[in-house]
């Protein structure tokens, strides 16, 4: 209250009324709707970084894009997925030959939201090259030590309805095993985007300039071992095992500026063939994009509430048939012949009617519960008759006084037993009460006679 007084102190009633009206109008306004998610769009720009690459790389990239155009694809969309700090953003910059995406060299994810770069290649000539390449960079799929669900949801919203021709799952080459958190990430991708996303998968291993461990058979065996581990994990996440694991292609890249180069200035890997990794990566991307149709994430496709909804009417029909064909005949047979506990008790037929909807009486009306039988009233038991008292009733006071005088000359009476004395105790009590009543009556009669005599004298 003191705070309100201090707040509105010095205001006139008219000003207070204006403030109250403004607050009421503000409360009556509908709540603002949340902003709609922005569509993932980018302006198509000329691929200027392609012209800054070595001539051998330019020719190899144009040849690969020509094969894509010959397959009937004038546009190709490449989606990058992976954990944070594995080199996704740096790979996009190296692939396009431009520094467009922010990179964090300190082990943190540099990209916190989806970013798409669109580059076009146009050449006049007999083939007539005209292809647009869309590259989508995504944030890391790990948040500390758990799956980043919000990043996956943002990726699903961003690519919804957009054809994706190749999915690059990026990981490091210098890791020696697939950990449990890696499997959780792969299964989360399958759960949110669908297992069909791995049909367009291409494994990309960064830090390709890493040396193989001691005792290994060589660089190629080292790469194949690491790729085999990831292929098996991807196949498990996508529901394909065995032969399906070998179908996932793999490419090795090296984003460092210290990477070895060949005589034409191309970055090469430390394998036996000294493979230029940028043209090799683009060739595998085109191979994946040319095989089959593009992956399209439809709206609500992987919603768990919509999965297998067609089974609901079948399950309901199966339950109804099970009740009608098995349960009801079994209950009828149990009522007729009984079970291990004996025949069915008709008094409890209403219990079955309430539980299973069966009516033993008229159709549409459940029988009423049987009334409990009235308990018979307990009859009073006859009490044993009391022994007649052997003592005679007490005589009047005059007879009682005369009796001892007459018996003074006779023999003394015999002593009575204790039982007879006990039986006479009750009549003596009754005699005493009668004497008291007679005395009260005499007193009342004497008082009334005195009052009447006094009245006659007056």
N, C-alpha and C positions, 0 to 999 in steps of 0.2 A: 504493500500500500504506500509506504513512504517513497518507494522508487517511482511509482506512478504519479504521486503528488509532485515530486521533484521534476518529473518529465513534462508534465502538463501545467506547471505553475506559470501563472501570468497570462494564460490564454483565455480569451473571452468565450462565452457559451456558443457564439456563432462559429468561432474557429474550431471548437471541440466537435460541433455538429458536422462540420465539413470533413474533419479527420475521420470521424466515425462512418460517414457516408462513403468515403474513399476506401476504407478498409472493407466495408460490406461489398462494394463493387469488385474489389480485388478477390475476395473470397468466392464471389459468385462466378467468376471466370473459370472456364474449363481448364484442366491441367494441360500444359503443352505436350503434344505427342513427341515421343523420342524421335530423333532424326533417323531417316531411313539410311541403311548402310550404303556407302558410296560404291558405285560400280567400279570394277577394276578396268580402267581405261588409260590409254597413253597415246600421245600424238605420234604418228608414224614419221620418223626422221630418216634422212639419208644415212646409210652406213658409212660414215666418214672414217671410222677406225679400220675398216677393211682396207682402205687405200694406204694406210700407214704400215700395214703388215708387210713382211717380206714377200717378194713376188711369188715364190714357190707356195707359200701359204695362201695367197690370194687365189692362185689358179686352182689349188686343191679345194678351197671353200666354194668357189664358183662352180666347180665340177660337181660337188656334192649337192649344192642347191639346184643345179640343173637336173640331177636325177630326181630330186623331190618334185620339181615342176613337171617332169615327164610322167611321174606317177599320178598326176592330176591334182597336186596340192600347190596352190599359190600362196598359202599361208601355213605357217607352222608355229605351234605354241609349245614352249619348253617350260616345265615346272620343276623348280629345284626344291627338294626336301632334305631334311637332315637335322642333326643336333646343332647346337650353337658352337661356334669356334672351330668348325671343321673346314672353312674356306669357301662357303657358298658365294658370298658377295664378291670375294676376290676372283673366284672363277668366272663370274659374269663379266667383271671388268676385263679379265684376260681374254675371254672368248670374243668380246666385242671390240677389244683394242681401245677402250675408252675408260676413263675413271669417272663413273657416274654414281656408283653406290658407295656409301660410307663404309669404311672398314675399320674395325677395332683390333689392333694388334696385341691387346693385353689379355686375351683369353675370354673376352666377353662378347656377347652377340651384338654386332653393330647395327643390324636391321631390326627394328621393333615393329614393323608392319609390312604388308605386302607392297611390292614395288614392281612395276612392269616397264620394260624398255622395248620399244618397237623400232626395228630397223628394216629398211627396204633396200633391195639390190635391183637396179635396172640397167640393162645393157642392150644397146641396139645391135642387131646383127641377124644372122640367119636363124639361130635358135630363138633369140629374143628372150633374154632372162628377165623375169619380173616376179620376184618372190619377196614376201614380207616375213620377217622372223620376229616372234614375240617371246621374250624371256621374262619369266616371273620369278623374282626372288622372294623368299619367305623368311620369317623369323625362326629362331631355333625352337625345336620341339621339346626342349628340356628346360624346366625351371627348378634350379637347384638340383634336387635328387628325385624329381617326379616329372611326369608328363605334363607339358604345358597345354592344358585343354583349351584355354582361350585362344591360343595361337592356331590350334587345329580348327576350332570353330570359325575363326577369321579366314583361314585358308579355304574352308568349305564354302563360306559365303562369297568369297572373291571369285572362285572358279566355277560357281554354280551356273550351269547352262552354257559354259564356254568349252569348246572342244580342246582337249589337251592331247597333243601328238606324242610327247615324250615326257617321262617323269624321271628326273635325275635324282637318285638317292645318293647323297654325298656323305662319305665317311673317310677316316684317315687310314692310310696304309700302315703306319708304324704302330698299330695296335695288334696284339697277339691273340685276342680272343673276342668273342661276342658275349658281352655281359648280359645280366638279367635286365638291366635298364634299357639296353638296346632292343631286346625282344619286346619289352613293354612299349617302346616307341613304335616299333613296326606293327604290333597288334593294334595300337591306338589309331594309326593311320588306316588300317583295314577297317576298324570299327567306324570311323567318322567318314572317310572317303569311299569306303567299300573295297572289298578284295579285288574288284576288277581293275583298280588303279595299278596293280602290279603287272597287269598284262602289257603295260607300256613302260615298264621300269627299265632303267639303265643304271647300273652301279658305277659310281665315280669315286676313285680312291685318290685323295690328295696326298701331299708330301711324297710324291713319287720318287724323289731323289734320295729317299732313305736307304741306308745300306742294310742288306739282309743280315740276320744274326749269324754268329759263328756256328759252323757245323751244318748250315743249310746247303742245299744242292745248287743254289745260284739265285739270281735275281728273279728269273722267270718262275721258278718253283715257289719262291717267297711270295710273289704276287698271286700266283694261282692258289696257294694255301689260304691267304687272306680273303680272296674273292670267293673261294669255296665256302668258307664260314658264313659270309654274308648271303651268298646264294641260298644256302640251306635255311637261314633265318627268314629271308624274304619268302621263300617257298612255303614255310610253315605259316607265316602270317597271311599269305594269300590263299592258303588251302591247297597248295600244290606241293607234293613231296615226290621224292624219287627222281624221275626223269624231268619233272617240271622245274627242279632246282637248276639243272644244267642249261635251261633255256634262257636264263637271265644274262644278258651280256654285261661286260665289265670294261671300263676304261680307266687308265692311270694318268694323272695330271700332276704338274708341278708349278705352283703359282709364284714361287720365289723368283726374285730378280737375279738371283745367283745361279739359276738353272743353266746347265750346259747348253751351248748352241752349236749348230753345225756350220758348215762353210757358207750357207746362204742366210744365216742369221736366225734360223728357226730354233725354238726351244725344244730340246730332245731329252728323252729319258735315258737312264743308264743301263738299258738293256743291250742285248747283242746287236740288234738292228739299228740302234740309235734313232728310235721312232720319234718324229715330230708330233707332239701330243695334241696340238690344237687342230690340225687337219684330221688326225685320227679320231678325235672326239667328235668333230662335226660329221664325219662319215658314219660313225655309229649312231649318232642322233638321227640322221636321215634314214638309216636302215630301220630303226625302231618306228619312226614316223610313217614309213611307207608300208609297214606290215599291218594289215587290217584297218579297221575303223578307229577313229579317235575316241578317247575316253571322255564321256560327258557325264558330269554329276548332275542328276536331276533333283528338283526340289522335293525334299522329304523322302529321298530314296533310301537313306540309311537311318531313318527315324525308327527307334526300337518299338514305338507304339504301332507302327504300320507293318511290321514284319509278320508274315504268315497270318494275316488277317483272314485270308480265304479259308483257313482251317476252322474258324469259329462256327459257322453253320454246320459243318460236317461233324464237329464234336458234339454240338447240341443234338443233332439227329441221332448220333450214335448213342448218346445217353438216354434219349427217349425210347429208342428201340431196345436198349438193354433193360430198361425198367419194364417195358410192356411185354417183352418176350421171355424174360427170365425171372425178374423179381416178383411180378404180380402172380404168375402161375405158382411160384414157390410159396408165396404167402397163402394162396388159396389151398394148396395141397397141405400146408402146415395146419391150416384151420380145420381141414377135413380129417386128416389122419394123425395130426400131432407130431411132436418131435421127441427128442431124447428126454425132455422134461414133462412129457405127457401131452394130452390134447389141449386145444386152445380153450381158454376159459372165457365164456361169453360175458362174464361180468366186466372184463377188462377190454372189451371190444372197442370202446370209445378211445382208448389210448392209441390203438392202431389207426383208427379213423383220423385222429388229429395229426399223427406223424406222417402217414403215407397218403392221406386223402381218400381212403377207402370207406365206403359206407355200407354197413351191415344191414341197415334198415331200408328206409325209402331212399330213392336216388335224390341227391341234392340236399339231403338233410342228415346230419351226423347224429347217431344215437346218443341219447343222454347217458351220463354215467349212472351206473346202478346205485340205488339208494342203499344205505347201510341198514341192516336189520336192527329194529329197536331192541334194546337190551331189556330183558324181563326185570320188573321191579322186584327187589328182594322182599320176600314175605317175612313178617316178624315171626321169629321162632317162639314156640310156647315156653314160657318160663315155668320152672318146677313149682308146684303148689307148696305154700308155706305150711308147716306143721301147726295144727291147731294148738293154741296155747292151753296148757293144762291148768293154768291158774285161773280161778274164777274172777269175774269182773269185781272191781272194787265196790263194795257196798257204800251206801250213803254214810255220812259221818256219824249218825245216831246208831246205825247197826254196827258200824266198826267199833264204836265205843262199848257197845253192849256185849260184843262177842268175847273180848278177853275176860270180862267179869264172869260170864257164864262158864268159861272154860278154865277158871282158876282152880276149881276143885278137881279137874280131870288130870290125866297123865300128861307129862310135858311132851310137846311135839318133837318128832324126829327131825334130825338135820337133813335138809334137802341138798341135792347135788348142785354142783356149780352150773350145770346146764339149765336146770330149772330156774335158778336164780337169775340167770341171764335172760331167760325167756320172759320172766316176770318184770324185768326192768322197764320194758316199754309200756305195759298197762299202768304201772305206777305213775309214770310220767304223764300219761293221758289223764289219770285221776287228778293229779296236781293241777293241771291246766283247767279242768272242769271246776275245781274248787275256786280258783281265782276268778273265773267267769261268774260263778254264783255270787261271790262276795261283791263283785262290781255291780251286779243287778240289784242286790239288797241295798247297797249304798245309794244307788240311783232311785230306788223305790222309796227309801226313807227320806231322801231329800225332797222328792216330789210331794210326799205326804205332809212334810213340814211346811212347805210353801203353800199348799192348799189350806192348811189349818190357819196359817197367818192371814191368808186372804179372807177366810171366813170370819175371823175375829175383827178384821178391819171393816 
